[in-house]
Amino acid sequence: MILLLALLSVLSGELGLCLEEDGGFTFDGDIRQFAMTSNTLYIATEERLYQLSHDLTLINSLTQRGILKTGNQQDDVQFYRVSDTAEWNATFSINVLLPFTKNDSLISCGVTDDDCGHCEVLDLKNISNLLYREQIQVGPLKSSSRSVSFLVDVKKKTQTDTYILTAIQQNKEQYENDKCGINQQTVNLQDTDNKQGGGIFSLTDGASGTPGIKSKGDVEFVDGFQIKSTIYLFSNVLSAQTNRVRLIWLEGEKSKTDTLKSLRGATLSVSDSESSRLVASSVIPGEQPVLWSGVFSVDGGDTNTELMVFDISPDYSRNTDRDPDFYTSVPSEVTPKILKPKAVIVRQSYMTSVLAVRQNAWMVFYIWTEDGLLIKLSVDRNYHAACPTVLYRTSDDRKVFLKLHLDPVDHKHVYVPFRNQMKRVPVSNCSMYTNVQECWSAQDPYCGWCGSKSSCTFEDDCTDLDWLSIPDESQHKMISHKVEKDTNGQISLKIHTHLTVSQKVSSDFTCQFSAISGHLCIGNNPPRFPQCTCYLSDHTLPPDGLHVTVKFRFGKILLLEQVKLTNCSDIHGPPNSILCQQCIKAGCGWSRNSCSWANQGETDESVCQKLESGKNFSIPEIFSITPNVVSLYGTNHAVLLGHNLGDVSGVRIQTHADCPPKESPVWDNTGVSVTFHIPSTDIKGVANVCVLLPDGSCHGEANITYLSSPSCTNATPSSSWISGNRKITVRGSHLKFVEGVVHSHAMQEVALPKNSSYQSLTYDSPSAENSPGISSSTVFLKVANQTLACSTNMSYYPDPEFISFTATRTGNSVRITIRKKADKLEMTTTELSVWGVQDSKEYCCIVETNKTSDETHSFTCEVKNPPDVEFQLLLIKYGNRTVSLSKPQPSSHLLLLLLLLIPCVIAVLVFMYLWRKRRATEITFKVSFLSLLAD
């Protein structure tokens, strides 16, 4: 029977669930907790607990509804789960969800409707199997994203015990419940096994009593984890004046008491502001030192956020249990250690979540922003970031659950938990790159060129080990060259490949130099990956340079590089930035304001930035850009105003410091204004703008803000009459950026928005008179060079047909009622304009009300203070069409009938007259006859 009930519960739990085609799963409520093992996900919503496979296939689900039953003792109240269809009086809300893989169990703790704590231990492989239940508090009583819980190991002399560590948010106004015997401190350790002395979920530690860590003020916990024996806890300590980001170290050794008393603390300093706050956290996998990444709000708000990396290796030199904010017995007025960031990785608005992973020598950060972007950012070992890429974008601005996780099975997907959804997003799309150069230029540590497949793939998808990927450090070129000259006059060409290859491929690395002139290199110089060298047979180079072709072979992969060799001494002229750039691009070096051989000067182009251009251009200034706030798609025909703009040849937009800038040509230049197109981008934020001169220099400073792209949710009314020009209101988000609206039946006819804001816009529907048989049309928004489909269709119906009207004088006004055939247009009073016409003069009739029946619709309007006239004609306007409606006149059939009836009436009257006259004669005769008889 129990198995049958469990099966029914699972089957009933599948109702209303959805595994989406795009790799997502929709739940029946908002996500409260999310945990995972090596191949399974566990998600708790308000009323259900789910067990999913790593690919988001449903394995099991349990209702969290049940009944509360009192046991043998009055205070022993237990929660019993019931089926979905049974009556229930309580819900078990999970605030702690911990897979205990070593014990094959899932620990779920929270609160029931009597505001008392409740815990269950479930079978890890089948959550429908209940192993244990108890009324007890573990973790917070209320759902809190600012409390953390996780399992920790404490090493003892002969064994290692696992405990539940709970760090509970503290604030002065928090709810306190005394009826359930709650007595938890800020940081607690609770048993996970009955064999640990005090019993499962016990807080006690034998004779040491009940240890715990208290806090001096309000505390929000952000994250916690254990690496080897060290436990790390991150929190925001809040006060009226300041916020402090705190790190606590604990050593999991000996006992619960010793572990909690081992606390040492540090303060993470991220800015001069005293209102900085930790938003999200992720440890960076790897050995010593312990690197950790955090998203910080540098001003305490939600907008100005930065991702930073810290070395959080514990400092064992400081005394234990001496901290100004956390203590086991009494607080200490000491100054904690200050930790400064090793690097600021990125400044990006509205970051809310972060996940850090290692991929070869690179760190990869997955960042979720409050406005609906999943961003991937690859960072090399020198903390130099590649250009960020957007892996996923929502159609609206949606927050996610605080934690992001990597798929534990294939490591190629990121789980993104929304309010009631779980998305499984690929970490890369390597196949989109069609050649070696594109694959390398993506600067994606997951992607490399597979020689056996001739495609860009993940490393484990390339079976023959002939896989070329990016090097350990960020580079701008896949192949670079230098031209050197030694003291004997020997010229050499050195080619360097910036690649990572397998040991097998590096051993098969070959180079071949060739030129049209014939023999090029002297001597036998076998290549040594990643470099090959050619010592030129000639000690001089032609005045026009020498074109050299270099063939590289990496196993089955063949690459070609064209190089033009130039005598570095021949690159001469006034020392300026243009000459410097020409020198370094030729593989030479810049030294003492002149071009020299690469081994005699600087070979980094950054040295050229210090030089003037050498051209006599007036330095331009930027005053303004209109518009300066655009969607991700940019906009056309932006106008830049400024001074000395006559020589400006282009506009440079730098959307991200680590991305190549985009340059937009000038379409019109008046000297004081420049017209150009603002290009699209993938990531929202502020872009820096400068104007380009012909010498390549860029001047002036201005900003463009990129916001979300427009999206529409509905349109009202949802129908139009065939003749078009019905006023339609579209609602959605960021509609201010819409430049036009089109319908699928008339894509060439663009309706311009009449009124627009971020949430709505209005436009006139296009006509469908040239589209016979049309019943509906899709609505599209035009934004810059993009056409975006709305999630709504516009139905088309025949134009309204007005039947008749009646006019009634009431006081100084005339009320007119207009009848219209019933239709599906749902016209409103604001869509009609009515005039009464008398003697060619029009009188405005203000439409006030409308009524609907099965067969007709009617509108009532009023003419104020008209002359003593009787209206025989109305003019009715809807959209751009005006129709006339006359008062009903007797028809020709009725007149004909009347004409036919007139002779009949006359004949009847004549007949009646003659009949009465004859009758009168007869009566007179009879009277005369009777009189004679009487005589």
Secondary structure, 3 states (H helix, E strand, C coil): CHHHHHHHHHHHHCCCCEECCCCEEECCCCEEEEEECCCEEEEEECCEEEEEECCCCEEEEEECEEEEEECCCCCCEEEEECCCCCCCCEECEEEEEEEEHHHCEEEEEEECCCCCEEEEEEECCCCCCEEEEECCCCCCCCCCCCCEEEEEEEECCCCEEEEEEEECCECCCCCCCCCCCCCCCCEEEEECCHHHCCCCCCCCCHHHCCCCEEECCEEEEEEEEEECCEEEEEEEEECCCCEEEEEEEEECECCHHHHHHCCEEEEECCCCCCCCEEEEEEEECCCCCCEEEEEEECCCCCCCEEEEEEECCCCCCCCCCCCCCEECCCCCCCCCEEECCCEEEEECCCEEEEEEEEECCEEEEEEEECCCEEEEEEECCCCCECCCEEEEECCCCCCCCCCCEECCCCCCEEEEECCCEEEEEECCCHHHCCCHHHHHHCCCCCEEEECCCCEEEEHHHCCCCCEEECCCCCCCCCEEEEEEECCCCCEEEEEEECCECCHHHHHCEEEEEEECCECCEECCCCCECCEEEEEECCCCCCCCCEEEEEEEEECCEEEEEEEEECCHHHCCCCCCHHHHHHHHHCCCEEECCEEECHHHCECCHHHHHHCCCCCCCCCCEEEEEECCEEECCCEEEEEEEEECCCCCCEEEEECCCCCCCEEEEEEEECCCEEEEEECCCCCCEEEEEEEECCCCCEEEEEEEEEECCCEEEEEECCEEECCCCCEEEEEEECHHHCCEEEECCEEEEEECCCEECCCEEEEECCCCCCCCCCCEEEEEEEECCEEEEEEEEEEEECCCCEEEEEEEEECCEEEEEEEEECCCCCCCHHHCEEEEEECCEEEEEEEEEEEECCCEEEEEEEEECCCCCCCCEEEEEECCEEEEEECCCCCHHHHHHHHHHHHHHHHHHHHHHHHHHHHHHHHHHHHHHHHHHHC
